[in-house]
Amino acid sequence: MAASAEQLVGSLADRISEKILAGEYPPGSRLRQEALAEEFSVSRTPIREALRQLEAKGVVQHRPNQGAIVLAPNARDIRDAYQVRAELEGLAISLAAEWITDEQIERMRRAQRKFAGAVDKLIAARKTNAKAPFRNVPSWVESNDEFHGVVIEASGNRRLKQMIQDLHLGFTRNIMLAALTMDGRRMRENVSQHEAILSAIGRHDAAEARKAMTHHILRSGELAVWWLESQGRLVGPAR
């Protein structure tokens, strides 16, 4: 698949996933390729590939004679995913603490400043319009990704990078984007957790950096479960 085609498929998968989390495509609903192709003004081929990506990430499920069905998230699945991600990112930052360069640390600091500033703007926007979508402040998403991305880059482990990206860019990332924008206090807590991570890795303290990162990811998982429970969007018991 050509790069441009891959980008289109990835973009479609993200947009469909956003609509699922926004409730526009509720759990149990059928995602018809023809309707999606018309909605997004594309052919059925990239839609089909986008749905395959979402199935691999556990967002939808293909059922015989029905097509793609939106899956309802399960608390245990979410916690399991974040538990794995916490260990992977904990390992990544412990490796990064040894190898990270001053230039990479400075990139993390810049990303953190943008992240904190974007959170302030988003909280302010929420005060005037409670339904303002998070994409009104795209720098929040980008700076958060940059912050974590530098850590993964500095770890120097390509296999680890791919495993983390598969988890982070799946349903966990989209859930967190929706959950955090609902609660200003929790958004600021996220900023503080980043500060603790940055402080530890700036001292090249692998043990403290790993502790801070693991806490950050596990806390994010609990926030995701809390938000989905508050929205009545979970299936099965919350473990």
C-alpha positions as YAML, in Angstrom:
chain: A
units: angstrom
residues:
- id: 1
  name: MET
  ca: [0.00, 0.00, 0.00]
- id: 2
  name: ALA
  ca: [1.44, 3.41, -0.96]
- id: 3
  name: ALA
  ca: [2.28, 5.91, 1.77]
- id: 4
  name: SER
  ca: [-0.56, 8.26, 0.81]
- id: 5
  name: ALA
  ca: [-3.04, 5.38, 0.84]
- id: 6
  name: GLU
  ca: [-1.77, 4.28, 4.26]
- id: 7
  name: GLN
  ca: [-2.20, 7.81, 5.59]
- id: 8
  name: LEU
  ca: [-5.76, 7.95, 4.28]
- id: 9
  name: VAL
  ca: [-6.62, 4.62, 5.89]
- id: 10
  name: GLY
  ca: [-5.06, 5.71, 9.19]
- id: 11
  name: SER
  ca: [-6.93, 9.01, 9.11]
- id: 12
  name: LEU
  ca: [-10.23, 7.25, 8.41]
- id: 13
  name: ALA
  ca: [-9.62, 4.80, 11.25]
- id: 14
  name: ASP
  ca: [-8.99, 7.71, 13.63]
- id: 15
  name: ARG
  ca: [-12.10, 9.58, 12.52]
- id: 16
  name: ILE
  ca: [-14.32, 6.52, 12.82]
- id: 17
  name: SER
  ca: [-12.87, 5.80, 16.25]
- id: 18
  name: GLU
  ca: [-13.54, 9.38, 17.39]
- id: 19
  name: LYS
  ca: [-17.17, 9.09, 16.31]
- id: 20
  name: ILE
  ca: [-17.50, 5.81, 18.20]
- id: 21
  name: LEU
  ca: [-16.25, 7.42, 21.41]
- id: 22
  name: ALA
  ca: [-18.44, 10.47, 20.84]
- id: 23
  name: GLY
  ca: [-21.46, 8.14, 20.75]
- id: 24
  name: GLU
  ca: [-22.31, 8.81, 17.12]
- id: 25
  name: TYR
  ca: [-21.76, 5.11, 16.41]
- id: 26
  name: PRO
  ca: [-22.98, 3.45, 19.63]
- id: 27
  name: PRO
  ca: [-21.95, -0.03, 20.83]
- id: 28
  name: GLY
  ca: [-23.70, -2.77, 18.88]
- id: 29
  name: SER
  ca: [-24.31, -0.60, 15.85]
- id: 30
  name: ARG
  ca: [-23.40, -1.83, 12.39]
- id: 31
  name: LEU
  ca: [-20.85, 0.12, 10.38]
- id: 32
  name: ARG
  ca: [-21.84, -0.22, 6.74]
- id: 33
  name: GLN
  ca: [-19.02, 0.35, 4.29]
- id: 34
  name: GLU
  ca: [-21.27, 2.02, 1.74]
- id: 35
  name: ALA
  ca: [-22.61, 4.53, 4.26]
- id: 36
  name: LEU
  ca: [-19.16, 5.33, 5.64]
- id: 37
  name: ALA
  ca: [-17.73, 5.75, 2.16]
- id: 38
  name: GLU
  ca: [-20.46, 8.26, 1.36]
- id: 39
  name: GLU
  ca: [-20.05, 10.07, 4.69]
- id: 40
  name: PHE
  ca: [-16.30, 10.51, 4.28]
- id: 41
  name: SER
  ca: [-16.39, 10.99, 0.49]
- id: 42
  name: VAL
  ca: [-14.04, 8.10, -0.27]
- id: 43
  name: SER
  ca: [-14.32, 4.72, -1.96]
- id: 44
  name: ARG
  ca: [-15.13, 1.54, -0.07]
- id: 45
  name: THR
  ca: [-11.57, 0.22, -0.29]
- id: 46
  name: PRO
  ca: [-9.95, 2.55, 2.30]
- id: 47
  name: ILE
  ca: [-13.03, 2.20, 4.50]
- id: 48
  name: ARG
  ca: [-12.64, -1.57, 4.44]
- id: 49
  name: GLU
  ca: [-8.96, -1.27, 5.37]
- id: 50
  name: ALA
  ca: [-9.74, 1.23, 8.14]
- id: 51
  name: LEU
  ca: [-12.30, -1.15, 9.62]
- id: 52
  name: ARG
  ca: [-9.71, -3.92, 9.55]
- id: 53
  name: GLN
  ca: [-7.34, -1.71, 11.53]
- id: 54
  name: LEU
  ca: [-10.04, -0.98, 14.08]
- id: 55
  name: GLU
  ca: [-10.84, -4.69, 14.36]
- id: 56
  name: ALA
  ca: [-7.17, -5.45, 15.06]
- id: 57
  name: LYS
  ca: [-7.28, -2.85, 17.85]
- id: 58
  name: GLY
  ca: [-10.45, -4.28, 19.39]
- id: 59
  name: VAL
  ca: [-12.70, -1.35, 18.49]
- id: 60
  name: VAL
  ca: [-15.00, -3.23, 16.11]
- id: 61
  name: GLN
  ca: [-15.65, -6.88, 15.33]
- id: 62
  name: HIS
  ca: [-16.46, -8.45, 11.98]
- id: 63
  name: ARG
  ca: [-19.45, -10.79, 12.18]
- id: 64
  name: PRO
  ca: [-20.67, -13.04, 9.37]
- id: 65
  name: ASN
  ca: [-23.58, -11.57, 7.42]
- id: 66
  name: GLN
  ca: [-23.45, -8.40, 9.52]
- id: 67
  name: GLY
  ca: [-20.14, -6.73, 8.75]
- id: 68
  name: ALA
  ca: [-18.34, -4.52, 11.27]
- id: 69
  name: ILE
  ca: [-20.06, -4.12, 14.65]
- id: 70
  name: VAL
  ca: [-19.01, -1.53, 17.23]
- id: 71
  name: LEU
  ca: [-17.79, -3.26, 20.39]
- id: 72
  name: ALA
  ca: [-18.62, -1.95, 23.84]
- id: 73
  name: PRO
  ca: [-15.48, -1.50, 25.95]
- id: 74
  name: ASN
  ca: [-14.91, -3.79, 28.90]
- id: 75
  name: ALA
  ca: [-13.35, -2.55, 32.15]
- id: 76
  name: ARG
  ca: [-11.11, -5.57, 32.46]
- id: 77
  name: ASP
  ca: [-9.85, -5.20, 28.88]
- id: 78
  name: ILE
  ca: [-9.05, -1.53, 29.50]
- id: 79
  name: ARG
  ca: [-7.22, -2.20, 32.75]
- id: 80
  name: ASP
  ca: [-5.34, -5.10, 31.18]
- id: 81
  name: ALA
  ca: [-4.22, -2.89, 28.30]
- id: 82
  name: TYR
  ca: [-3.03, -0.11, 30.58]
- id: 83
  name: GLN
  ca: [-1.26, -2.59, 32.85]
- id: 84
  name: VAL
  ca: [0.72, -3.86, 29.88]
- id: 85
  name: ARG
  ca: [1.37, -0.34, 28.61]
- id: 86
  name: ALA
  ca: [2.57, 0.77, 32.07]
- id: 87
  name: GLU
  ca: [5.17, -1.98, 32.10]
- id: 88
  name: LEU
  ca: [6.28, -1.28, 28.55]
- id: 89
  name: GLU
  ca: [6.60, 2.48, 29.03]
- id: 90
  name: GLY
  ca: [8.21, 1.89, 32.42]
- id: 91
  name: LEU
  ca: [10.84, -0.21, 30.69]
- id: 92
  name: ALA
  ca: [11.22, 2.39, 27.95]
- id: 93
  name: ILE
  ca: [11.91, 5.22, 30.37]
- id: 94
  name: SER
  ca: [14.32, 3.17, 32.46]
- id: 95
  name: LEU
  ca: [16.33, 2.56, 29.29]
- id: 96
  name: ALA
  ca: [15.94, 6.17, 28.21]
- id: 97
  name: ALA
  ca: [17.22, 7.46, 31.54]
- id: 98
  name: GLU
  ca: [20.64, 6.06, 30.68]
- id: 99
  name: TRP
  ca: [20.80, 7.05, 27.02]
- id: 100
  name: ILE
  ca: [18.73, 10.23, 26.72]
- id: 101
  name: THR
  ca: [20.58, 13.29, 25.42]
- id: 102
  name: ASP
  ca: [20.36, 16.89, 26.56]
- id: 103
  name: GLU
  ca: [18.67, 17.72, 23.24]
- id: 104
  name: GLN
  ca: [16.01, 15.08, 23.84]
- id: 105
  name: ILE
  ca: [15.41, 16.29, 27.40]
- id: 106
  name: GLU
  ca: [14.95, 19.81, 26.06]
- id: 107
  name: ARG
  ca: [12.41, 18.49, 23.53]
- id: 108
  name: MET
  ca: [10.51, 16.89, 26.41]
- id: 109
  name: ARG
  ca: [10.55, 20.20, 28.28]
- id: 110
  name: ARG
  ca: [9.22, 22.06, 25.24]
- id: 111
  name: ALA
  ca: [6.51, 19.45, 24.76]
- id: 112
  name: GLN
  ca: [5.58, 19.73, 28.44]
- id: 113
  name: ARG
  ca: [5.29, 23.52, 28.24]
- id: 114
  name: LYS
  ca: [3.01, 23.20, 25.22]
- id: 115
  name: PHE
  ca: [1.05, 20.46, 26.96]
- id: 116
  name: ALA
  ca: [0.47, 22.54, 30.09]
- id: 117
  name: GLY
  ca: [-0.45, 25.60, 28.04]
- id: 118
  name: ALA
  ca: [-2.89, 23.62, 25.93]
- id: 119
  name: VAL
  ca: [-4.52, 22.20, 29.06]
- id: 120
  name: ASP
  ca: [-5.04, 25.74, 30.40]
- id: 121
  name: LYS
  ca: [-6.65, 26.77, 27.11]
- id: 122
  name: LEU
  ca: [-8.84, 23.70, 27.00]
- id: 123
  name: ILE
  ca: [-10.05, 24.20, 30.57]
- id: 124
  name: ALA
  ca: [-10.82, 27.84, 29.78]
- id: 125
  name: ALA
  ca: [-12.71, 26.78, 26.64]
- id: 126
  name: ARG
  ca: [-14.73, 24.30, 28.69]
- id: 127
  name: LYS
  ca: [-15.85, 27.06, 31.04]
- id: 128
  name: THR
  ca: [-17.44, 28.96, 28.16]
- id: 129
  name: ASN
  ca: [-18.60, 25.95, 26.14]
- id: 130
  name: ALA
  ca: [-18.87, 22.62, 27.96]
- id: 131
  name: LYS
  ca: [-19.36, 20.76, 24.70]
- id: 132
  name: ALA
  ca: [-16.30, 22.14, 22.93]
- id: 133
  name: PRO
  ca: [-14.52, 19.24, 21.21]
- id: 134
  name: PHE
  ca: [-10.95, 18.43, 22.18]
- id: 135
  name: ARG
  ca: [-9.73, 18.94, 18.63]
- id: 136
  name: ASN
  ca: [-10.19, 22.68, 19.16]
- id: 137
  name: VAL
  ca: [-6.84, 22.44, 20.96]
- id: 138
  name: PRO
  ca: [-4.84, 20.03, 18.79]
- id: 139
  name: SER
  ca: [-1.54, 21.05, 20.40]
- id: 140
  name: TRP
  ca: [-2.64, 19.16, 23.53]
- id: 141
  name: VAL
  ca: [-2.73, 15.89, 21.62]
- id: 142
  name: GLU
  ca: [0.46, 16.62, 19.70]
- id: 143
  name: SER
  ca: [2.47, 17.72, 22.73]
- id: 144
  name: ASN
  ca: [1.38, 14.69, 24.76]
- id: 145
  name: ASP
  ca: [2.42, 12.40, 21.91]
- id: 146
  name: GLU
  ca: [5.73, 14.25, 21.57]
- id: 147
  name: PHE
  ca: [6.46, 13.96, 25.30]
- id: 148
  name: HIS
  ca: [5.95, 10.19, 25.31]
- id: 149
  name: GLY
  ca: [7.50, 9.82, 21.88]
- id: 150
  name: VAL
  ca: [10.83, 11.27, 22.99]
- id: 151
  name: VAL
  ca: [11.01, 8.76, 25.84]
- id: 152
  name: ILE
  ca: [10.38, 5.87, 23.47]
- id: 153
  name: GLU
  ca: [12.90, 7.26, 20.97]
- id: 154
  name: ALA
  ca: [15.55, 7.62, 23.67]
- id: 155
  name: SER
  ca: [15.05, 4.02, 24.82]
- id: 156
  name: GLY
  ca: [16.62, 2.91, 21.53]
- id: 157
  name: ASN
  ca: [14.51, -0.25, 21.38]
- id: 158
  name: ARG
  ca: [12.57, -0.51, 18.09]
- id: 159
  name: ARG
  ca: [10.53, -3.55, 19.08]
- id: 160
  name: LEU
  ca: [9.48, -1.87, 22.30]
- id: 161
  name: LYS
  ca: [8.50, 1.24, 20.34]
- id: 162
  name: GLN
  ca: [6.21, -0.74, 18.05]
- id: 163
  name: MET
  ca: [4.51, -2.56, 20.93]
- id: 164
  name: ILE
  ca: [3.83, 0.68, 22.79]
- id: 165
  name: GLN
  ca: [2.49, 2.38, 19.67]
- id: 166
  name: ASP
  ca: [0.13, -0.51, 19.00]
- id: 167
  name: LEU
  ca: [-1.36, -0.10, 22.46]
- id: 168
  name: HIS
  ca: [-1.30, 3.69, 22.63]
- id: 169
  name: LEU
  ca: [-2.73, 4.31, 19.17]
- id: 170
  name: GLY
  ca: [-5.51, 1.80, 19.69]
- id: 171
  name: PHE
  ca: [-8.59, 2.33, 21.79]
- id: 172
  name: THR
  ca: [-6.64, 3.50, 24.88]
- id: 173
  name: ARG
  ca: [-5.50, 6.75, 23.25]
- id: 174
  name: ASN
  ca: [-8.95, 7.73, 22.05]
- id: 175
  name: ILE
  ca: [-10.54, 6.90, 25.39]
- id: 176
  name: MET
  ca: [-8.02, 9.06, 27.22]
- id: 177
  name: LEU
  ca: [-8.57, 11.99, 24.87]
- id: 178
  name: ALA
  ca: [-12.28, 11.91, 25.60]
- id: 179
  name: ALA
  ca: [-11.90, 11.24, 29.34]
- id: 180
  name: LEU
  ca: [-9.38, 13.95, 30.12]
- id: 181
  name: THR
  ca: [-11.31, 16.69, 28.37]
- id: 182
  name: MET
  ca: [-14.27, 16.04, 30.66]
- id: 183
  name: ASP
  ca: [-12.49, 16.95, 33.90]
- id: 184
  name: GLY
  ca: [-10.19, 19.93, 34.46]
- id: 185
  name: ARG
  ca: [-8.84, 18.63, 37.77]
- id: 186
  name: ARG
  ca: [-7.77, 15.37, 36.19]
- id: 187
  name: MET
  ca: [-6.21, 17.20, 33.27]
- id: 188
  name: ARG
  ca: [-4.05, 19.19, 35.68]
- id: 189
  name: GLU
  ca: [-3.18, 15.97, 37.49]
- id: 190
  name: ASN
  ca: [-1.93, 14.65, 34.16]
- id: 191
  name: VAL
  ca: [0.29, 17.73, 33.81]
- id: 192
  name: SER
  ca: [1.74, 17.14, 37.30]
- id: 193
  name: GLN
  ca: [2.49, 13.53, 36.47]
- id: 194
  name: HIS
  ca: [4.40, 14.62, 33.38]
- id: 195
  name: GLU
  ca: [6.40, 17.04, 35.55]
- id: 196
  name: ALA
  ca: [7.39, 14.20, 37.89]
- id: 197
  name: ILE
  ca: [8.49, 12.08, 34.92]
- id: 198
  name: LEU
  ca: [10.48, 14.95, 33.45]
- id: 199
  name: SER
  ca: [12.18, 15.71, 36.77]
- id: 200
  name: ALA
  ca: [13.29, 12.10, 37.23]
- id: 201
  name: ILE
  ca: [14.59, 11.56, 33.73]
- id: 202
  name: GLY
  ca: [16.34, 14.95, 33.84]
- id: 203
  name: ARG
  ca: [18.35, 13.55, 36.78]
- id: 204
  name: HIS
  ca: [18.89, 10.28, 34.87]
- id: 205
  name: ASP
  ca: [17.23, 8.49, 37.79]
- id: 206
  name: ALA
  ca: [16.02, 5.30, 36.10]
- id: 207
  name: ALA
  ca: [14.23, 3.85, 39.13]
- id: 208
  name: GLU
  ca: [12.32, 7.04, 39.96]
- id: 209
  name: ALA
  ca: [11.51, 7.69, 36.30]
- id: 210
  name: ARG
  ca: [10.10, 4.20, 35.93]
- id: 211
  name: LYS
  ca: [8.03, 4.61, 39.09]
- id: 212
  name: ALA
  ca: [6.63, 7.94, 37.89]
- id: 213
  name: MET
  ca: [5.83, 6.65, 34.41]
- id: 214
  name: THR
  ca: [4.17, 3.48, 35.66]
- id: 215
  name: HIS
  ca: [2.03, 5.48, 38.07]
- id: 216
  name: HIS
  ca: [1.08, 7.89, 35.27]
- id: 217
  name: ILE
  ca: [-0.06, 5.15, 32.89]
- id: 218
  name: LEU
  ca: [-1.93, 3.11, 35.52]
- id: 219
  name: ARG
  ca: [-3.66, 6.26, 36.73]
- id: 220
  name: SER
  ca: [-4.65, 7.04, 33.17]
- id: 221
  name: GLY
  ca: [-6.19, 3.57, 32.91]
- id: 222
  name: GLU
  ca: [-8.30, 4.13, 36.01]
- id: 223
  name: LEU
  ca: [-9.39, 7.49, 34.62]
- id: 224
  name: ALA
  ca: [-10.46, 5.81, 31.38]
- id: 225
  name: VAL
  ca: [-12.57, 3.28, 33.29]
- id: 226
  name: TRP
  ca: [-14.05, 6.03, 35.47]
- id: 227
  name: TRP
  ca: [-15.07, 8.07, 32.44]
- id: 228
  name: LEU
  ca: [-16.62, 5.16, 30.58]
- id: 229
  name: GLU
  ca: [-18.54, 4.12, 33.69]
- id: 230
  name: SER
  ca: [-19.82, 7.69, 34.11]
- id: 231
  name: GLN
  ca: [-21.00, 7.63, 30.50]
- id: 232
  name: GLY
  ca: [-22.62, 4.20, 30.86]
- id: 233
  name: ARG
  ca: [-20.34, 2.95, 28.11]
- id: 234
  name: LEU
  ca: [-18.84, -0.17, 29.76]
- id: 235
  name: VAL
  ca: [-19.96, -3.75, 29.44]
- id: 236
  name: GLY
  ca: [-19.34, -6.44, 32.03]
- id: 237
  name: PRO
  ca: [-18.25, -5.91, 35.65]
- id: 238
  name: ALA
  ca: [-15.58, -3.36, 36.53]
- id: 239
  name: ARG
  ca: [-12.81, -5.44, 38.07]
...
